[in-house]
Amino acid sequence: MKAIATLGYEKTKSVKAGALPVLQWLSISDLVIDPTYHRPIVGRGRRNVDRIARSFSWSCFATVIVAPVEGGKFAIIDGQHRTTAAALAGFKRVPCQIVAAAQEERAIAFKALNGSATAVSRMAFHAAGVVASDPWAVRLAEACVRAEVELLRYPVSVDRQSAGQTMAVGAIARCLKHYGEETLITALQCVTQTSNNKPGALSARTIKALCAVLGNDRTLRDSGLALLETFDGIDLEGLAKAAARDAAVKKVNAAQALADLIRSAVVRRSARNTAGDRSVKRMVEASRERRLAFVSRTKPSARTKALRPLEKS
């Protein structure tokens, strides 16, 4: 055996560790979960709980970290899965480390503990960051609010999602860092503000592709209502499926393949809109010529009356 050795480490000059924690066995019925940053136990989490319960051993059970909250309860900061497993195994109490922490401090602790020790989804990690007032998480959340996008806090299957919801926190974060707020928000609005706003439409691939297209074409990005009208006529879901096929055949990045298809679709729509504008202009000019021809065959009073609408326009 060896003693703890600090030789070779740089000694910490100042530490703000807070109040000393208290170790105590607590009733599981007194432990609660804060849903603002804790995720429901689903999928792999449920399998982990089952695994822990089936082979339950106190020698493998780490202390649950909790903080006192209103009503005599204790909010779990770390240990939701193993506490659930203990209850499933028939135990009524678990060993806890009680710390004094407000909600923001609990969220910070949740990020610190789970970010380094447990596989936590980017969604739950981001939600904890918002509660903890992490500047980057808040910036990302505000961009999504402006684009009318709801970031889900835990995995939800597409058939249970609503329009405007997304699990693509990682993709949105990367796009925000690479392209900035304006490009990200506009890219998201190409979905949420158009006919493409359907459940599952805000996939990571689609978001990255839209940001790539708009990030490389500022004129298109800043074209306002015309941009949204263009995307009203583009089927992003259909393009995403086509891009997936192209990527598999050509062995290329799927997001890049989708970006290429979106660019082509935008060019086609723009050309069609331009042709439509020219057609309307020709119709207006032809109408004016017919009216002028009519005027030339009428009395002066009728000529004045016929021209009046044209003068107002």
N, C-alpha and C positions, 0 to 999 in steps of 0.2 A: 504494500500500500504506500501511497505517497500523499504528503500533505499538500494543501493548496499553495501554490507558489506564484508570487507576483513579480519575481525578478525578471527584468528585461522589458516590463511594461511601463509606459509613462503614467505616472500617478495623476489621477483626475484632480484638478485644482478646486473645483466647486461642484457640489451636487445638490439638486433640489428634489429630494426623493419623496417629499410629502410625509403625511402622518404614517406611523408604523401600522402595518396591517395586523388584523386579528385572525387567528386560526380557530375555526369552530365547525362542529358538525351541525348542518342545518337541514331542516325538513325540505324535501323536494317540493312539497306543496307551497312552500314560501318563496320559491325561486321563480322568477318571471323573465320573459324575453322582451327586449326593446325592438319592435319591428322596424324602426327607422333605419337600422343598420344590420340587424340580424336577418338572415334569410331563412325561409321555411326549410324544413328537412325534406328534401326530395332527391330522387335519382340516386347518385352515388352516396349522398349523405345518409339515406335510409339504409343502404347496404352496409355502410360503416357502422351504423347504430346496431344493426342485426349482428354483425361480426363481433362487436365489442360485447354485446349481451350474451351471445352464445359461449364466448370464452372469457367471461367476466372474471377478473382477479384484482383485488385491491392493490397488489404489488405493481400492477400496470396502470393504476388509476391515478392521474395527476390531480392535484387540488383544483377545485373549481374556483375561479376568480369572480367575485361578486361585489356589488356596491349597494348600500342601503337606499331604498326609495320610499315613496309615500305608502301608507297603509301597512307598514311593518313588513313589507316584502323586500326581496333582494334581487336586483337586476343582474343577470349573468353577463359578464364581460367575455369570459372564455370558459368553455366547457359545456355548451348546449348539447352536443352530441353524446358525450360520455355520461352526462346527467340523465338524458333520455334513456340511454342504455341501462343505467343503474336502476331506473324506475321499471324498465322492461324486465330486468332480472329479478325484480321483486323487492328491491331495497327502498326504504322510506327516507333515509338521510344520506347525505354525501359530505365529505370533508371540504370545507370552503376557506378561502383566503378572503377576508372582508377588507376592502379598501374604501377610503372616503373619496368619492369622485362624482362630480356633476355629470349631466348627460354628455356635454362636449368632451370632458375628460374621459368618460367611458368609451366614447367613439374613438378617441385617439388611442386608447389602450387596446381596443379591439383591433384597430389597424396594425398596431405595433406587434401584437401577439400573433394574429392570424396571417399577417403579411409575410412573416418570416418562418412560421412553423406549420401552417395548415394551408391546404389548397382551397383558397377562398375565391369565388368567382369575382371577375373584375366588376360586375354589377354591384355586389355586396360591398366590395372594397370602396367603390366610388360613393355609394350611399353613406358609408361611414365617414368618408372624407367630407361630404357636404355637411353632415351633422357636426363634425369637428371643425367646420369653417376653414378647411384646407383651401388656400387660394386657388390652386389649380382645379380642384374639384368644383368649387363654386363657379369659376370662370366657365368650365365646361357645361355645368348645369344651366347657367344663365343663357348660354348660346342656344341650348336645346329649347329653353322656354321661349326664346324669341322666334324660333322656327316651329313652335307648337309641336315639339317632339317630347314624348314621355320616355325617360330612361327606366327600364324595368330593373327592379332590385334583385330579382332572382329569375332563373330560367322559366319561361312560359312557352308552351308549344304554340306554333303559328295559329292553329285552329282555335286557340283560346285568347289570342291577342286581339286588340282593337286597333283600328287605323291610327297611325301616328306613334305607336309604341315600338320600341326596339330594344334588343339585347346587345347591340353592337357598341358597347361602351369603349372597348379597346380601339376599334376602328375610328370612332368619333374623336377620341383623344389624340390619336396619331394624326388625323386630318387637321384638327385644331392646331396642333403644334407645327405641322408642315405648311399649311395653307393660310391659317389665321381665321378669325371669326367671320369676316364677311363672306369669304368663299364657302366656309362650312355651312353657315346659316342659309345662304342662297341655294346650295346644293340640297340641303334638307327640305327647303321650301319647294324645290322642283318635284318633290313627292307630296308633302303635306298640303300644298296649295294648288294641286292639280288633280286631274282624274286618276292619277297613279296612287292616291292615298288609300291604300288597302291594307288589311292585316298582313304582316310579313313583308311588306314592300321595302322597309328600311333595313335591309340586310347589310352586313359589313361590306360585301362585295359591291353592292349598288352605291353605297355612300362613298366608298373609296373611288369608284369609277366617276361618279358625278363631280367629286372634288377635283379629280385629275383633269377632267374636261374643262371645268370652269376656271380652275387655277391657272391653266395655260391659255385662257382666252378671256381676258378681263373685259373686253368689249361685250362679249356674250354675257358674261356674269352680271354686268351692270346695265343690261338692256331692260330691266324692270318687268312691266306687265307683258311685254312682247316675249320675254323668255318663258314666263309661265304659260302663255298661250301656245308657245311652241311645244312645250312638254305636255300640254293637254292632248296633243295629237301624237304623242310618242308612247308606245306601250313598253314601259320599262321592264315589266314582268316577262313579257315575251322576249325582249332583248337579253335579259339575264339567262333565260333558258338556252337561247341560241349561243350566247357567249360561253356557257358551260360546255356545250357540244364542241364549239370551235377550240376551246382550250384543251379539251381531251384529245382531239384529233391532231392539232398543231403543236401540242406540248408547250403551250405558252401560259403565262399568268392569267387566271380567269378574270381578275379585276381589270387588267390591261385590255383583254379581249373585249370586255363589256364597254370600257371607255371608248375603244375604237368604233364599236357599233353605235354608241350614243352619238359620237361626233358625226358619223355618216347620216344618222337619222335627223340630227339637227340641220345639217346641210340640205337634206332633201326637203324638210319642212320649210326652211327659210326660202328655198327656191320656189316652192309651191306658193308660199305666202306672197313672195315678190311677184310671181306670175299672176296671182289673184288680184294684187293691187293694180297691176298694169291693166288687167281686164276691166276692173271697175273704172279706172281712169278712162279707158277707151269708150266704155258705155256712157260715162258722163259726157265726154266730148261729142259722141254721136248724138246723144239726146239734145245737147245744146245746138248742134248743127241742124237737127230736125226742127227745133223750136225757132231758130233763126230763119229757116226756110219758110216756116209757117208765117212768121212775122212779115216777111217780105211780100206776102200775098194778101195781107190784111190792111185795114184802114189804120191811120196813125194812132187813133185811140186804142184799137185792139193791140197794136204793136207795143204800146206803152204797158198795157196790162199784162201781156205775155212775157215781157222782159223783166217785170218787177220782181218775180221770185229769184231770177238769176242775179239781179242787182243786190238783193238781200243776202244771197249766198256768197 
